[in-house]
Amino acid sequence: MHVIKRDGSRVPSDLEKIERCLFWAIGGLKGVSAKPVMKQVEANLYDGIETSKIHTILTQAAADLIGVEEGFHPNYALVAGRLEIFRARKEAYEQFEYPHLATHTQHLIEQGVYDKELLEPYTIEQLEELNDYIRPERDMMFHYAGSLQMTSKYLIKNRVSGRIYDAPQHAAMLIGMAVLPTHYEGDELIQEVKDFYDVVTSFEGSLPTPIWGGVRTPLRQFSSCVVVEAGDSLAEINAACDVASLYGAARAGLGGNLGMIRAEGSSVRGGLAYHTGVVPFAKKFEASVKACSQGGIRGASANMMWPLWHLELENLVVLKNNKGLELNRVRRMDHTFQINGYLWQRLQQGKDITLISPHEVPGMYDAFFADTAKWVELYEAAEKDASVRKKTMSAVEVFTMLFLERGETSRVYIMNVDHCNTHSSFITEIAPIRMTNLCVEITLPTKPLLTVDDPNGEVSLCTLAGVNMGRVGLDKLRRVVRVLVKFLDALLDYQDYVVPAARNATKKYRPLGIGVTNLANWIAKHGARYSDGSANNLVHEYMEAFQFYLIEASVDLAKRFGACPGFHATKYSRGLLPIDHYKKAVDDLHDEPLHLDWDWLREQVLAHGMRNGTLSAQMPCESSSQVSNSTNGIEPARELVSVKGNADFSITQVVPDYEELKDAYETLWEMPDNMGYLAICGIMQKFFDQSLSTNTNYNPASYEDGMVPMEQMLYEALFFYRIGGKTLYYSNLRDGQGDEDQAGKGDESHSVESAEASATSPADLLDGAACAGGGCSL
């Protein structure tokens, strides 16, 4: 039998060569064997097969053995991961060994693949030192899921031909080398690059897709999240759509606030025109986003914001629904509805909610975010004013509509706008928070633009990273946090900005969003659980240290490089730290004291300022968690062994440390409800200065007649509000098959029961029997 080599030559096959590669991949691993892998490979060989195809068969044969049953083993994930990285190295370098860092980098610079300035800050001696510091053996840490993320998304490649240009250790080193010279030089620069490389390649810290897939290339836009606000004028709407299109093409996830747009039938130009309403402009925004791809790395996506009291609520709340005509749906976007405590109270009290077009009452829309008391005054006056066009609905009907769509589609989100402002980094009267982003963890100030080049608007960006809790205990946390803060802050000066309003807002506040991943693994290692409160004190202690070290690192940067120009607009400038303005009800969920010297830290903040207006945000971590073989962000593991997939591949993944912790993990569908998880999110929110991508999950099989009661969904959402929760992201519904979850099953599934059916009266909906002792009262 013959094989076809990469150069096209035909040579006799060499099974021993395949075996040598396989024995390298299984080296040092327990529970794995070459025999079943080779048996599968030999069964799929044929005369004239390409050698690259043989390697694919070899990798897949190992991947097919990932599991925990007899004949399978979790360590085959490492075997397959190593083989996939082996392939990447051979393709990128035409050899297995890493070539000299500078030589290969210069070669790709000349080809236009890498940034032409990449090597300029470094002397020959420094490049030798960094080349010698690379640790190829760290490629052996990749599990199969992580290696596929690297080769499909994160390594630089020709997105047309699929040709890979680099491998993980070079990529990590070059990311630090590209960014950190903006702030450091000489021996200090080399040490900073090494520290960053160690944090990333040891999987202590994780990076998002735009950084992995972009830094070291000529493209210089690495912020994961962009939030842009549309005003009520045609010019402002068009400008927001243009910004969305530009940033959608630049690999950012988008939040679009269209809630200011007046309702259908409103007067335009003194009655000379009849307003077409919100939906046509929502479709325009959708088209602007979806017209752009992101270079094959991921599709452009966006999330739209709407106040719950908008006159067109009935049209807006069904925009994601599969029923209805394409003309009146915006299904390729997600939708966030903005609520405050006053509207939650109207639900509890069984009262009505009045729907009003935002333009009808001057100042009311702005007050909704900046001054709740003023908004209530204007809102109640408008309800009594016969000249204001309005519609009145029962609060139960409004919330039923909203949560039915949330339950059925999964992609209707909640933003508690008052908590996003009272527990924000920013002084509300100076910089109110009026929207969030694609994954609802970002809460930054925005201002509408008149044109795409308007420098007076504010398009806020947030740049992300994460700490791997499974690898970083309290003893390592300060070091890892400081490395990530320094890197991300330097990135803000390294990257380019698509529009002036984004540059100005970023340089003004220098916002960062650092979160955590692998929480489920960390909880299991501590012998605790999500659902019974045993993890609450542990989470409190860790998150206190996490935010404390973030602020300390930002103060130290301010000492050296100066505070951010917009520091005066932050609560930090008044000596107010997150522990000073959180919702105190969350302290009913734990009894852990504060361990660190916050008074000293407050003095440091007041004396030196802070380099960054925000520091913490909890993002979803699905892709980046796979790279480090972590559980996703703060989420419970759905199963100990799960099958995950996307458009490119499907893989079996086993939770980290399965053999040691298989009896310690609490999986998602073992949890009786969302209360324990939401409590942990509330404790985290106490310290975070932005928000968390907080999900809710429901298993219809746990409820009578297979229907999730609306009472349960509303009870949990109000509990989350009571303890200071800012935003709710996905509402996942288990499909009943035990191996997958669905983002809604369509209206025909009837898996969510209406509030009218599940509550005896509006007053009983969340108080009384449903909420023992009135514990969810606002």
C-alpha positions in Angstrom: 0.0 0.0 0.0 1.2 3.5 -0.9 0.5 6.9 0.6 0.6 10.4 -0.9 2.9 12.9 1.0 2.3 16.6 1.4 4.6 17.3 -1.5 2.5 15.0 -3.8 5.0 12.2 -4.0 3.8 8.6 -3.7 5.7 6.3 -1.3 5.2 3.0 0.5 3.1 3.3 3.7 5.0 3.2 7.0 2.8 2.0 9.9 5.7 2.2 12.2 5.8 6.0 11.6 2.1 6.2 12.6 2.8 4.2 15.7 5.7 6.4 16.8 3.4 9.4 16.6 0.7 7.6 18.6 3.2 6.4 21.2 4.4 10.0 21.6 0.8 11.1 22.1 0.0 8.6 24.8 3.3 9.1 26.7 2.9 9.4 30.4 -0.9 8.9 30.4 -2.7 6.3 32.4 -5.7 4.3 31.2 -4.9 4.6 27.4 -3.5 2.2 24.9 -2.2 2.4 21.4 -3.9 -0.9 20.4 -7.5 0.1 20.0 -6.5 3.3 18.2 -4.3 1.5 15.7 -7.0 -1.1 15.1 -9.3 1.7 14.0 -6.7 3.4 11.9 -5.7 0.2 10.0 -9.4 -0.4 9.3 -9.6 2.9 7.5 -6.4 2.9 5.4 -6.5 2.4 1.6 -4.0 2.6 -1.2 -3.2 6.2 -2.3 -4.4 7.8 0.9 -2.9 11.2 1.7 -0.7 11.3 4.8 -2.7 14.3 6.2 -5.8 12.1 5.9 -4.1 9.4 7.9 -3.3 11.8 10.7 -7.0 12.9 10.8 -8.1 9.3 11.0 -5.5 8.7 13.8 -6.8 11.7 15.8 -10.4 10.8 15.3 -9.8 7.2 16.4 -8.4 8.5 19.7 -11.2 11.0 20.1 -13.8 8.2 19.6 -12.4 6.5 22.8 -13.1 9.5 25.0 -15.5 8.5 27.7 -15.8 6.8 31.1 -17.3 3.4 30.3 -15.4 0.2 29.9 -13.0 0.5 26.9 -13.1 4.3 27.1 -11.1 6.7 29.2 -11.0 10.5 29.7 -7.3 10.6 28.9 -8.0 9.8 25.3 -9.0 13.5 25.1 -5.3 14.3 25.8 -4.2 11.8 23.2 -6.4 13.3 20.6 -5.6 16.8 21.7 -1.9 16.2 21.3 -2.3 14.6 17.9 -4.3 17.6 16.7 -1.7 20.1 17.9 0.9 17.8 16.3 -0.9 18.3 13.0 -1.0 22.1 13.5 2.7 22.2 14.1 3.5 20.1 11.0 1.2 22.2 8.9 2.5 25.6 10.2 6.2 24.7 10.2 6.5 21.7 7.9 8.1 20.0 10.8 7.1 18.9 14.3 9.6 21.1 16.2 9.0 24.8 16.8 11.3 26.8 14.5 13.1 29.9 15.8 10.5 32.4 17.0 12.0 35.4 15.2 12.8 33.6 12.0 9.3 32.2 11.6 7.7 35.5 12.6 9.8 37.5 10.1 8.8 35.0 7.4 5.1 35.6 8.1 5.6 39.4 8.4 7.0 39.3 4.8 3.9 37.3 3.7 1.6 40.0 5.2 0.2 37.5 7.7 1.7 39.1 10.8 1.8 42.7 11.9 4.8 44.3 10.3 5.8 46.0 13.6 5.8 42.8 15.6 9.5 42.5 16.1 10.5 46.1 16.0 10.6 46.7 19.8 13.1 43.9 20.4 16.8 43.5 20.1 18.4 40.3 18.7 19.4 39.3 22.2 15.9 39.8 23.6 14.4 37.7 20.8 16.9 34.9 21.6 15.8 35.1 25.2 12.1 34.9 24.4 12.7 32.1 21.9 14.6 30.1 24.6 11.7 30.7 27.1 9.1 28.9 24.9 7.9 25.6 26.4 6.8 23.3 23.6 5.9 20.6 26.2 2.9 22.7 27.2 1.2 21.7 24.0 0.8 18.3 25.8 -1.7 19.9 28.1 -4.4 20.4 25.4 -7.4 18.2 25.5 -9.2 17.5 22.2 -11.8 20.2 22.6 -9.2 22.8 23.3 -7.0 21.7 20.4 -9.9 22.0 18.0 -10.7 25.4 19.3 -7.1 26.4 18.7 -6.9 25.0 15.2 -10.4 26.1 14.0 -10.5 29.6 15.6 -7.5 30.8 17.5 -4.4 30.0 15.4 -3.8 32.3 12.5 -4.9 30.6 9.2 -5.9 31.3 5.7 -9.7 31.2 6.1 -10.2 30.3 2.4 -7.6 27.5 2.0 -7.6 26.5 5.7 -3.7 26.6 5.9 -2.5 27.1 9.5 0.4 29.5 10.0 1.3 29.1 13.7 1.0 26.9 16.8 -0.1 27.6 20.4 3.2 28.4 22.1 4.3 30.8 19.4 0.9 32.4 19.4 0.8 33.0 23.1 4.3 34.5 23.1 3.6 36.8 20.2 0.4 38.1 21.7 2.3 39.3 24.7 5.2 40.6 22.5 2.8 42.6 20.4 0.8 44.3 23.1 3.1 44.9 26.1 5.7 47.3 24.4 3.0 50.0 24.6 3.7 50.3 28.3 7.1 48.6 29.0 10.6 48.4 27.6 14.0 46.8 28.3 14.3 44.1 30.9 11.0 44.9 32.4 9.3 44.3 29.0 10.9 40.9 28.7 9.8 39.9 32.2 6.2 41.1 31.5 6.1 39.1 28.3 7.3 36.0 30.1 4.8 36.4 32.9 2.0 36.8 30.4 3.1 33.8 28.5 3.2 31.7 31.6 -0.3 32.6 32.7 -1.8 31.8 29.3 0.1 28.7 28.5 -0.3 27.1 31.9 -4.1 27.8 31.6 -4.2 30.0 34.7 -5.7 32.7 32.6 -7.9 32.6 29.5 -8.3 34.9 26.6 -11.3 35.6 24.3 -11.6 34.9 20.6 -10.7 38.4 19.3 -7.4 38.3 21.2 -6.3 34.8 20.3 -7.4 35.1 16.7 -6.4 38.7 16.1 -3.3 39.9 18.0 -0.1 39.4 16.0 -2.0 40.1 12.7 -2.4 43.4 10.9 -6.0 43.6 12.3 -6.0 45.6 15.6 -9.5 45.4 17.1 -9.6 43.0 20.0 -12.5 44.2 22.2 -15.0 41.5 22.6 -18.0 43.6 23.5 -19.4 46.8 21.9 -22.4 48.7 23.1 -24.0 51.4 20.8 -27.1 53.5 21.5 -29.5 54.8 18.9 -31.3 58.1 19.5 -34.8 58.8 18.2 -33.8 60.7 15.1 -33.2 59.1 11.7 -29.6 60.3 11.7 -28.9 58.7 15.1 -30.5 55.4 14.1 -28.5 55.3 10.9 -25.3 56.1 12.7 -25.9 53.3 15.2 -26.5 50.9 12.3 -23.3 51.9 10.6 -21.3 51.4 13.8 -22.9 48.0 14.3 -21.9 47.0 10.8 -18.3 48.1 11.2 -17.8 46.4 14.6 -19.7 43.3 13.5 -17.0 42.9 10.8 -14.3 43.5 13.4 -15.2 40.4 15.5 -17.1 42.1 18.3 -20.3 41.0 19.9 -22.8 43.9 19.8 -25.4 45.4 22.1 -27.8 47.9 20.4 -30.1 50.1 22.4 -33.1 51.0 20.2 -35.4 51.6 23.2 -35.5 55.4 22.6 -37.2 55.1 19.2 -40.8 56.3 19.3 -43.8 54.0 18.8 -45.7 53.3 15.7 -48.3 56.0 14.9 -46.4 58.7 16.8 -46.3 62.2 15.3 -43.2 63.2 13.2 -42.4 66.8 12.2 -45.4 68.1 14.0 -47.8 65.6 12.5 -46.7 65.9 8.9 -45.6 62.3 9.0 -46.8 59.1 10.7 -44.0 57.2 12.4 -43.5 53.6 11.2 -42.5 52.4 14.7 -39.7 50.4 16.1 -39.8 47.2 14.2 -38.6 48.5 10.8 -35.6 50.1 12.4 -34.9 46.9 14.4 -34.9 45.0 11.1 -32.5 47.7 9.7 -30.1 47.2 12.6 -30.4 43.4 12.2 -29.5 43.7 8.5 -26.5 45.9 9.3 -25.1 43.3 11.7 -25.8 40.2 9.7 -24.4 41.7 6.5 -20.9 41.2 7.9 -19.0 38.1 8.9 -16.0 37.8 11.1 -13.5 36.3 8.9 -14.7 32.7 9.4 -14.0 32.9 13.2 -17.6 33.5 14.3 -20.7 35.2 13.0 -21.6 38.7 13.8 -24.4 38.8 16.5 -26.3 41.5 18.5 -28.7 42.0 21.3 -31.3 44.8 21.3 -32.6 46.7 24.3 -36.2 47.7 25.0 -37.8 49.3 28.1 -40.7 47.1 29.4 -43.0 50.1 29.4 -42.6 50.9 25.7 -45.9 51.4 23.9 -44.9 48.8 21.3 -44.2 46.2 23.9 -46.6 43.7 22.4 -44.8 43.9 19.1 -41.3 43.9 20.7 -41.7 41.0 23.0 -42.5 38.5 20.2 -39.7 39.7 17.9 -37.8 36.4 18.5 -40.9 34.2 18.1 -41.0 31.6 15.4 -44.7 32.4 14.7 -45.6 35.4 12.6 -44.3 36.8 9.4 -40.7 37.7 8.7 -42.0 41.2 8.1 -42.7 41.7 11.9 -40.0 39.5 13.4 -36.3 40.1 14.1 -35.3 36.6 14.8 -31.6 36.7 14.2 -31.1 39.2 17.0 -31.6 38.6 20.7 -33.6 40.9 22.9 -33.3 42.4 26.4 -36.2 44.0 28.3 -35.3 46.6 30.9 -37.1 46.6 34.2 -36.8 48.4 37.5 -38.0 47.7 41.1 -41.1 49.8 40.6 -42.3 47.6 37.8 -41.5 44.5 39.8 -43.6 46.0 42.7 -46.6 46.5 40.4 -46.5 42.8 39.5 -46.3 41.9 43.2 -49.2 44.2 44.1 -51.4 43.0 41.2 -51.5 46.4 39.6 -51.4 47.6 36.0 -48.5 48.7 33.8 -49.0 51.5 31.5 -47.2 51.4 28.1 -46.0 54.8 26.7 -43.9 55.9 23.8 -40.6 57.2 25.2 -40.8 60.5 23.4 -44.2 61.4 24.8 -42.9 62.7 28.2 -39.7 64.8 28.0 -37.1 63.5 30.4 -38.9 60.2 31.3 -36.7 57.9 29.3 -33.5 59.4 30.7 -34.8 59.3 34.2 -35.6 55.6 33.9 -31.9 54.9 34.1 -30.5 57.9 36.0 -33.1 58.7 38.7 -35.8 56.2 39.5 -37.7 58.5 41.9 -38.0 61.1 39.1 -39.0 58.5 36.6 -41.8 57.3 38.9 -43.0 60.8 39.3 -43.1 61.4 35.5 -44.5 58.0 34.8 -47.4 58.3 37.3 -48.2 61.8 36.0 -48.2 60.5 32.5 -50.7 57.8 33.5 -53.1 60.5 34.6 -52.5 62.8 31.7 -55.2 62.3 29.1 -53.1 64.0 26.4 -50.4 61.2 26.6 -51.1 58.3 24.2 -50.9 55.1 26.2 -52.2 51.6 26.7 -52.8 49.9 30.1 -52.3 46.2 30.8 -52.2 44.2 34.0 -48.7 43.6 35.2 -49.4 39.9 35.3 -50.3 40.0 31.6 -47.1 41.9 30.8 -44.8 39.7 32.8 -46.5 36.6 31.5 -45.9 37.7 27.9 -42.3 38.5 28.7 -41.5 35.2 30.5 -43.4 33.0 28.1 -41.2 34.3 25.3 -38.1 34.0 27.5 -39.0 30.4 28.3 -39.9 29.4 24.8 -37.1 31.1 22.9 -34.3 31.1 25.6 -33.0 34.3 24.0 -35.1 37.0 25.7 -33.1 38.6 28.4 -33.7 40.7 31.5 -31.8 43.9 32.6 -32.6 45.4 36.0 -31.6 48.9 35.1 -31.8 50.4 38.6 -29.2 47.9 40.0 -27.1 48.4 36.9 -26.8 52.1 38.0 -26.9 52.0 41.8 -24.2 49.2 41.9 -22.2 50.6 39.0 -18.7 51.9 38.8 -20.2 55.2 37.5 -21.9 58.1 39.1 -25.4 57.9 37.7 -26.0 61.6 37.2 -22.8 61.9 35.2 -22.6 58.6 33.3 -25.8 56.5 33.5 -25.9 52.9 32.3 -28.6 52.6 29.7 -27.9 49.3 28.1 -25.9 46.1 28.1 -24.1 43.9 25.5 -24.6 40.7 23.5 -24.1 38.5 26.6 -25.5 41.0 29.1 -22.4 41.2 31.3 -21.2 44.7 30.2 -22.6 47.8 31.8 -20.9 50.9 30.4 -22.0 54.5 29.6 -23.2 55.3 26.1 -24.4 58.3 24.1 -26.1 58.3 20.7 -24.1 59.5 17.6 -25.4 61.8 14.9 -23.0 60.3 12.3 -20.6 57.4 12.3 -17.7 59.9 12.7 -19.4 61.9 15.5 -16.7 62.3 18.3 -19.3 63.5 20.8 -21.1 60.2 21.0 -20.0 57.3 23.2 -19.6 53.8 21.9 -18.3 51.7 24.7 -16.0 48.7 24.3 -15.0 46.1 26.8 -11.9 43.9 26.6 -12.1 40.6 28.4 -10.1 37.9 30.1 -10.7 35.2 32.7 -9.1 33.5 35.7 -9.2 29.7 35.8 -10.4 29.0 39.3 -9.6 25.3 38.9 -5.9 26.2 38.6 -5.7 29.4 40.5 -6.2 29.3 44.3 -6.2 32.2 46.6 -2.4 31.9 46.9 -1.9 32.5 43.2 -4.8 34.8 42.5 -3.0 38.2 43.1 -0.2 37.3 40.6 -2.5 36.1 37.9 -4.9 39.1 38.3 -2.1 41.6 38.0 -0.7 40.0 34.8 -4.1 40.1 33.2 -4.8 43.7 34.2 -1.5 44.9 32.9 -1.9 43.1 29.6 -5.5 44.3 29.0 -4.7 47.9 29.9 -1.8 47.9 27.5 -4.1 46.3 24.8 -6.3 49.4 25.0 -3.4 51.5 23.7 -2.2 48.9 21.2 -5.5 48.3 19.4 -7.1 50.5 16.8 -10.7 51.9 17.0 -13.2 51.7 14.2 -15.0 54.9 15.1 -13.9 58.1 17.0 -16.7 57.7 19.6 -15.3 54.2 20.5 -11.7 55.5 20.8 -12.8 58.5 22.9 -15.0 56.5 25.3 -12.4 53.8 25.7 -9.6 56.2 26.4 -11.9 58.1 28.8 -12.8 55.2 31.0 -10.3 52.4 30.0 -12.8 49.7 30.9 -11.8 46.1 31.5 -13.9 43.1 32.0 -12.1 40.2 33.8 -14.1 37.3 35.0 -13.6 33.7 36.1 -14.0 30.2 34.6 -14.0 26.6 35.9 -16.2 27.5 38.9 -17.9 24.1 38.9 -14.5 22.4 39.1 -13.4 24.7 41.9 -16.7 24.0 43.9 -16.2 20.3 43.4 -12.6 20.4 44.6 -13.9 22.1 47.8 -16.5 19.4 48.4 -19.3 21.9 48.1 -22.4 22.2 46.0 -24.3 24.9 44.1 -27.8 24.1 45.4 -27.4 23.8 49.2 -25.5 26.9 50.0 -22.3 25.1 51.0 -20.3 27.0 48.4 -21.6 30.5 49.3 -19.0 31.4 51.9 -16.2 30.0 49.7 -17.4 32.0 46.7 -17.6 35.1 48.9 -14.0 34.7 50.1 -12.6 34.2 46.6 -14.6 37.0 44.9 -13.6 39.4 47.6 -10.0 38.7 46.9 -10.6 38.7 43.2 -12.1 42.2 43.1 -9.7 43.6 45.7 -6.7 42.5 43.7 -8.2 43.9 40.5 -8.6 47.3 42.1 -5.2 47.2 43.7 -3.6 46.4 40.3 -5.5 49.3 38.6 -4.3 51.7 41.4 -0.7 50.6 40.8 -1.1 51.3 37.1 -2.5 54.7 37.9 0.5 55.5 40.1 2.7 54.9 37.1 0.7 55.9 34.0 -2.0 58.1 35.5 -5.7 57.6 36.3 -8.2 57.2 33.4 -9.4 60.7 32.3 -13.0 59.8 33.2 -12.1 58.7 36.8 -14.0 61.7 38.1 -17.2 60.1 36.7 -16.8 57.0 38.7 -18.0 56.2 42.2 -14.4 55.1 42.9 -13.4 58.8 42.7 -15.6 59.4 45.7 -14.1 56.6 47.7 -17.0 54.3 47.0 -16.0 50.7 46.3 -18.3 47.8 45.3 -18.7 46.8 48.9 -20.2 50.2 49.6 -23.2 50.1 47.3 -24.3 46.5 46.7 -27.8 45.2 47.7 -27.5 44.2 51.3 -30.1 41.5 51.0 -27.4 39.3 49.5 -25.7 39.1 52.9 -28.6 36.9 54.1 -27.1 34.1 51.9 -23.7 33.8 53.7 -21.9 34.6 56.9 -18.4 35.1 55.6 -16.7 38.3 56.8 -14.5 40.5 54.8 -10.9 39.4 55.1 -8.9 42.1 53.3 -8.1 45.7 54.2 -10.7 47.6 52.2 -10.1 50.8 54.2 -6.4 50.8 53.1 -7.5 50.2 49.5 -10.0 53.0 49.6 -7.2 55.4 50.8 -5.1 54.2 47.8 -7.9 54.8 45.4 -8.5 58.3 46.7 -4.8 59.2 46.7 -3.8 57.8 43.3 -7.0 57.2 41.3 -7.5 54.2 39.1 -6.3 53.4 35.6 -9.6 51.6 34.7 -13.2 52.7 35.2 -14.3 49.1 35.4 -12.4 45.9 36.0 -14.8 42.9 36.4 -17.4 41.3 34.3 -18.5 37.7 34.1 -18.8 36.6 30.5 -19.8 33.2 29.0 -16.6 31.1 28.5 -17.7 28.3 26.2 -14.9 28.5 23.7 -12.1 29.7 25.9 -13.0 27.1 28.6 -12.6 24.3 26.1 -9.0 25.5 25.4 -8.1 25.1 29.1 -10.3 22.0 29.6 -12.4 23.9 32.1 -16.1 24.0 33.0 -17.8 26.9 31.3 -17.5 30.1 33.3 -19.6 30.0 36.4 -22.0 27.4 35.1 -22.6 23.9 36.6 -21.5 21.1 34.4 -24.5 19.9 32.4 -23.2 16.3 32.4 -20.0 14.7 33.6 -19.6 13.4 30.0 -21.2 15.5 27.3 -21.2 15.9 23.6 -20.6 19.4 22.4 -20.6 20.6 18.8 -20.8 23.5 16.5 -20.8 24.0 12.7 -17.3 22.7 12.4 -17.0 19.7 14.8 -18.6 17.5 17.5 -16.7 16.2 20.4 -17.1 14.2 23.6 -15.9 16.2 26.7 -15.4 14.9 30.2 -15.4 17.3 33.2 -11.9 18.2 34.5 -10.5 15.9 37.2 -13.2 13.3 36.5 -11.5 10.4 38.2 -10.8 12.3 41.4 -14.0 14.4 41.5 -16.7 12.4 39.7 -18.7 12.0 42.9 -18.2 15.6 44.0 -19.6 17.4 40.9 -23.2 18.6 41.1 -24.5 18.6 37.5 -27.0 21.1 36.2 -30.0 18.8 36.0 -29.4 17.3 39.5 -30.1 20.8 40.9 -33.7 21.1 42.1 -34.1 24.7 40.9 -32.0 27.8 40.1 -32.0 29.3 43.6 -28.6 28.0 44.8 -27.0 29.1 41.5 -28.6 32.5 41.6 -27.5 33.0 45.2 -23.9 32.4 44.1 -24.3 34.9 41.3 -25.7 37.4 43.7 -22.7 36.9 46.0 -20.4 37.4 43.0 -22.3 40.5 42.0 -21.6 42.0 45.4 -18.0 42.5 44.3 -18.2 42.8 40.5 -18.4 46.3 39.2 -20.1 45.3 35.9 -22.6 42.4 35.5 -22.7 38.6 35.1 -24.0 36.5 32.3 -26.4 34.6 34.6 -28.5 31.8 33.2 -31.6 30.1 34.4 -32.3 26.4 33.6 -35.5 24.4 33.7 -36.3 20.8 33.3 -39.9 20.3 32.4 -39.8 16.7 33.7 -39.4 18.1 37.2 -42.8 19.7 37.1 -46.4 18.4 37.0 -47.6 17.7 33.5 -44.1 18.5 32.1 -44.7 22.3 32.3 -42.5 24.8 34.0 -44.8 27.0 36.1 -44.7 30.7 35.4 -44.8 31.2 39.1 -41.4 29.5 39.5 -39.8 31.6 36.7 -41.1 34.8 38.1 -40.3 33.9 41.7 -36.6 33.2 40.8 -36.3 36.3 38.7 -37.7 38.4 41.6 -35.4 36.7 44.1 -32.5 37.5 41.8 -33.6 41.2 41.8 -34.0 41.2 45.5 -30.3 40.1 46.1 -29.0 42.7 43.6 -28.9 40.8 40.4 -28.4 43.0 37.3 -29.0 40.9 34.2 -30.4 37.5 33.3 -29.0 35.8 30.1 -30.2 32.5 28.7 -33.2 30.6 29.9 -32.3 27.0 29.0 -35.0 24.3 28.7 -34.0 20.6 28.9 -35.5 18.7 26.0 -36.3 15.6 28.0 -33.9 13.3 26.2 -31.2 13.6 28.9 -28.3 14.5 26.6 -29.0 17.9 25.2 -30.6 21.2 26.1 -32.6 23.4 23.8 -32.9 27.1 23.4 -36.7 26.8 23.4 -38.7 24.2 21.6 -41.2 26.4 19.9 -44.7 27.4 21.0 -46.1 23.9 20.3 -44.1 22.4 23.2 -46.3 24.1 25.9 -43.5 23.6 28.3 -44.0 26.9 30.1 -47.2 27.5 32.0 -48.8 30.9 32.1 -49.0 33.0 35.3 -52.8 33.0 35.2 -52.7 29.2 35.3 -50.1 28.8 37.9 -50.9 31.4 40.5 -54.1 31.8 42.5 -54.0 35.6 42.3 -51.6 38.4 41.3 -50.9 39.2 44.9 -50.0 35.5 45.6 -47.8 35.3 42.6 -44.5 36.0 44.4 -45.5 36.8 47.9 -47.3 34.7 50.5 -47.2 30.9 49.9 -44.8 31.2 46.9 -42.3 33.3 48.9 -42.3 32.2 52.5 -42.4 35.1 54.9 -42.3 37.7 52.2 -38.6 37.1 51.7 -38.7 38.4 48.1 -40.3 41.7 49.0 -38.5 44.6 47.6 
